[in-house]
Amino acid sequence: MNLSNYRKAKLILEDGSVFTGYSFGYENSAAGEIVFNTAMTGYPESLTDPSYRGQVLVLTYPSIGNYGVPGKQKQDDMFQFFESDAVQVTALIISDYSEDYNHWNAAQSLGDWLKQDKIPALFGIDTRMLTKIIREKGSMLAKIVFDDDIPFFDPNKINLVAEVSCTDRMVYGEGTHRILLIDCGVKSNIIRYLLRYDTTVIRVPWDYDYSNEEFDGLFISNGPGDPTQCKTTIQNLKQSIANNKPIFGICLGHQLLALASGASTFKLKFGHRSHNQPVLEAGTNKAYLTSQNHGYAVANDSINEDWRIYFYNLNDNSNEGLRHKIKPIFSTQFHPEASSGPTDTAFLFTDFINAIKTNNP
């Protein structure tokens, strides 16, 4: 690799740390919250995950780009190998970039893809040291600077969900069971999982008034940022909890359901963003490996008597799920539909569908 072909740029952290790297993406300054992901594979899925909106993503696996980027084939009106129709991160930071790529499904290089979607990216950064800084000091603000300096920007102070949610009502499938999906930044693989069953999925914006919609079950998707920004969604969910229809929430959807139930949320020091986070099903000895991507969590001591904790995180004992004691309502902080895995908890989709069948004999 001839480094003289690459333009230098600086990564500046809120604590004053400065790293110099080489640009292989779109050459423009950018600012956001810096976070890291420990996955060894799956960068096309991670980069298109709407939950990363507003964030400067650090991939800890050292060599990135070797299998390129898949082509944008359509499946069920969604791109088959991506979690949304665009790169969602603010910027990408890696250690080593592979100029050459080789994969049966590759259509272009990672660098060309990022330039196409106007996403800055740097390689040649000591991501081990960068990860240590984030682990010790917590997630913080960061910026990539080429020439002129730019201010830091905290994406958690704005409603990121409004940026990634659909703007119109959309329908997928023609099945028997009608599922209303509140899109807070839904990952495509969630919709694919729901469509594996005999379902019709009705996807609506985050602030949609669904009081006149006919549906058998309610699903609340993942999404980015501070859940308290979604006040309209929380108010709508309060009404839904009062009914007896099955509800399933994932990630941000879990937090929104908790807020609607009267619980509270808080910002984690550095969040959970990896493929193999261990969780324990409360009251059992059953442990599962999960994929996670979130910066906020539900406070265990704020859960009221109508609910019980469904899962715990085995690393830090944080909340990983809620279940109503009487009604067919539950949620998980992790992603049971994870692409590229693990899928230890995919059975929760079956549980949701079975609850719908029981509720609508």
TADA-V70765 format. One record per pair of residues at least 24 apart in sequence whose ideal C-beta (glycine too) atoms are under 8 Angstrom apart, sorted by the first residue. I is the first residue (numbers start at 1). J is the second residue. Records with the same first field share a line. If there is no record, write none. Layout:
I: J + J
//
This chain:
1: 97 + 99
3: 124
6: 123
7: 146
9: 120 + 122 + 144 + 145 + 146
10: 144 + 145
11: 56 + 93 + 122 + 125 + 130 + 142 + 143 + 144
12: 142 + 143 + 144 + 145
13: 133 + 140 + 141 + 142
14: 140 + 141 + 142 + 152
15: 133 + 137 + 140
17: 133
19: 122 + 125 + 126 + 130
20: 124
21: 93 + 122 + 123 + 124 + 125
22: 97 + 122 + 123 + 124
23: 120 + 121 + 122 + 146
24: 97 + 110 + 111 + 114 + 121 + 122 + 123
25: 91 + 92 + 111 + 114 + 115 + 119 + 120 + 121 + 122
26: 114 + 115 + 117 + 118 + 119 + 120 + 121
27: 120 + 146
28: 118 + 120 + 146
29: 120 + 143 + 144 + 145 + 146 + 147 + 148 + 149 + 150
30: 56 + 90 + 91 + 119 + 120 + 143 + 144 + 150
31: 56 + 90 + 141 + 142 + 143 + 144 + 150 + 151 + 152 + 153
32: 56 + 90 + 91 + 141 + 142 + 143 + 153 + 155
33: 139 + 140 + 141 + 142 + 154 + 155 + 156 + 295
34: 58 + 93 + 130 + 134 + 139 + 140 + 141 + 142
35: 134 + 139 + 270 + 271 + 273 + 295
36: 60 + 127 + 130 + 131 + 134 + 270 + 273
37: 273 + 274 + 293
38: 273 + 274 + 275 + 276
39: 274 + 275 + 340
40: 275
41: 340
42: 275 + 339 + 340
43: 110
44: 69 + 70 + 81 + 82
45: 81 + 82 + 83 + 189 + 339 + 340
46: 89 + 293
47: 87 + 88 + 89 + 92 + 119
48: 79 + 82 + 83 + 84 + 85 + 86 + 87 + 88
49: 83 + 84 + 88 + 187 + 222 + 293
50: 83 + 84 + 88 + 164 + 185 + 186 + 187 + 222 + 223 + 224
51: 88 + 185 + 187 + 222 + 223 + 224 + 251 + 252 + 293 + 294
52: 88 + 89 + 224 + 293
53: 88 + 89 + 90 + 155 + 160 + 163 + 164 + 185 + 224 + 225
54: 90 + 153 + 155 + 156 + 158 + 160 + 224 + 225
55: 89 + 90 + 155 + 224
56: 89 + 90 + 91 + 92 + 93 + 142 + 143 + 144
57: 89 + 90 + 91 + 92 + 93
58: 93 + 94 + 125 + 127 + 130 + 131 + 134
59: 92 + 93 + 94 + 95 + 127
60: 127 + 128 + 131
62: 95 + 96 + 127
63: 95 + 96 + 98
64: 94 + 95 + 96 + 97 + 98 + 110 + 123
65: 94 + 97 + 98 + 99 + 101 + 109 + 110 + 111
66: 98 + 100 + 101 + 102
67: 101 + 102 + 103 + 106
68: 101 + 102 + 103 + 106 + 107 + 108 + 109 + 110
69: 106 + 107 + 108 + 109 + 110 + 112 + 113
70: 103 + 105 + 106 + 107
71: 105 + 106 + 107
72: 107
75: 192
76: 172 + 173 + 191 + 192 + 195
77: 170 + 172
78: 188 + 191 + 192
79: 188
81: 105
82: 188
83: 187 + 188 + 189 + 339
84: 164 + 185 + 187 + 188
86: 117
87: 113 + 114 + 117 + 119
88: 164 + 224
89: 119
90: 119 + 120 + 155
91: 119 + 120 + 121 + 122 + 144
92: 119 + 120 + 121 + 122
93: 121 + 122 + 125 + 127 + 130
94: 121 + 122 + 123 + 125 + 127
95: 123 + 124 + 125 + 126 + 127 + 128
96: 123 + 124
97: 123 + 124
120: 144
134: 270
135: 270
138: 269 + 270
139: 268 + 269 + 270 + 271 + 295
155: 224 + 225
156: 225 + 226 + 267 + 295
157: 226
158: 225 + 229
159: 225 + 229 + 230
160: 185 + 223 + 224 + 225 + 229
161: 185 + 206 + 223 + 224 + 225 + 229 + 230 + 233 + 252
162: 206 + 207
164: 223 + 224
165: 205 + 206 + 207 + 223
166: 203 + 204 + 205
167: 205
168: 205
169: 202 + 203 + 204 + 205 + 208
170: 202 + 203 + 204
171: 200 + 201 + 202 + 203
172: 200 + 201 + 203
173: 199 + 200 + 201
174: 200
175: 199 + 200
176: 200
177: 216 + 217 + 353 + 356 + 357 + 360
178: 202 + 214 + 215 + 216 + 217
179: 215 + 216 + 217 + 218 + 219 + 356
180: 204 + 210 + 213 + 215 + 217 + 218 + 219
181: 219 + 220 + 221
182: 206 + 208 + 210 + 218 + 219 + 220 + 221 + 233 + 236 + 253
183: 221
184: 220 + 221 + 222 + 223 + 230 + 233 + 252 + 253 + 256
185: 221 + 222 + 223 + 224 + 252
186: 221 + 222 + 223
187: 221 + 222 + 335 + 337 + 339
189: 337 + 338 + 339
190: 219 + 221 + 222 + 250 + 337
192: 337
193: 336 + 337 + 346 + 349
194: 219 + 349
196: 349
197: 349 + 350 + 353
199: 353
206: 230 + 232 + 233
207: 232 + 233
208: 236
209: 236
210: 236
211: 236 + 239
215: 245
216: 245 + 246 + 356 + 359 + 360
217: 245 + 246 + 247 + 248 + 352 + 353 + 355 + 356 + 359
218: 245 + 246 + 247 + 248
219: 247 + 248 + 249 + 250 + 253 + 352
220: 247 + 248 + 249 + 250 + 252 + 253 + 254 + 256 + 257 + 331
221: 250 + 251 + 252 + 253
222: 250 + 251 + 252 + 253 + 293 + 294 + 335
223: 251 + 252 + 253
224: 252
225: 252 + 295
226: 267 + 296
227: 252 + 255 + 256 + 259 + 265 + 296
228: 259 + 265
230: 256
234: 259 + 260
235: 260
241: 324 + 327 + 329
244: 327 + 328 + 359
245: 328 + 359
246: 328 + 329 + 352 + 355 + 356 + 359
247: 328 + 329 + 330 + 331
248: 329 + 330 + 331 + 348 + 349 + 352
249: 330 + 331 + 332
250: 331 + 332 + 334 + 335 + 336 + 337
251: 292 + 293 + 294 + 332 + 333 + 334 + 335
252: 294
253: 331
254: 298 + 321 + 322 + 331 + 332 + 333
255: 294 + 296 + 297 + 298 + 333
257: 322 + 329 + 331
258: 298 + 302 + 303 + 319 + 322 + 331
261: 303 + 304 + 306 + 307 + 322
262: 302 + 304
263: 298 + 299 + 302 + 303 + 304 + 307 + 322
264: 298 + 299 + 302
265: 296 + 297 + 298 + 299
266: 296 + 297 + 299
267: 295 + 296
268: 294 + 295 + 296 + 297 + 318
271: 295 + 296
272: 313 + 318 + 333
275: 338 + 340 + 341 + 342
276: 342
277: 313 + 315 + 334
278: 313 + 314 + 315
279: 311 + 312 + 313 + 314 + 320 + 321 + 334 + 345
280: 311 + 312 + 314
281: 310 + 311
282: 308 + 309 + 310 + 311 + 312
287: 314
288: 344 + 345
289: 342 + 344
290: 320 + 334 + 335 + 336 + 338 + 342 + 344 + 345
291: 334 + 335 + 338 + 341 + 342
292: 333 + 334 + 335
293: 335
294: 333
297: 333
298: 322 + 333
328: 355 + 358 + 359
//
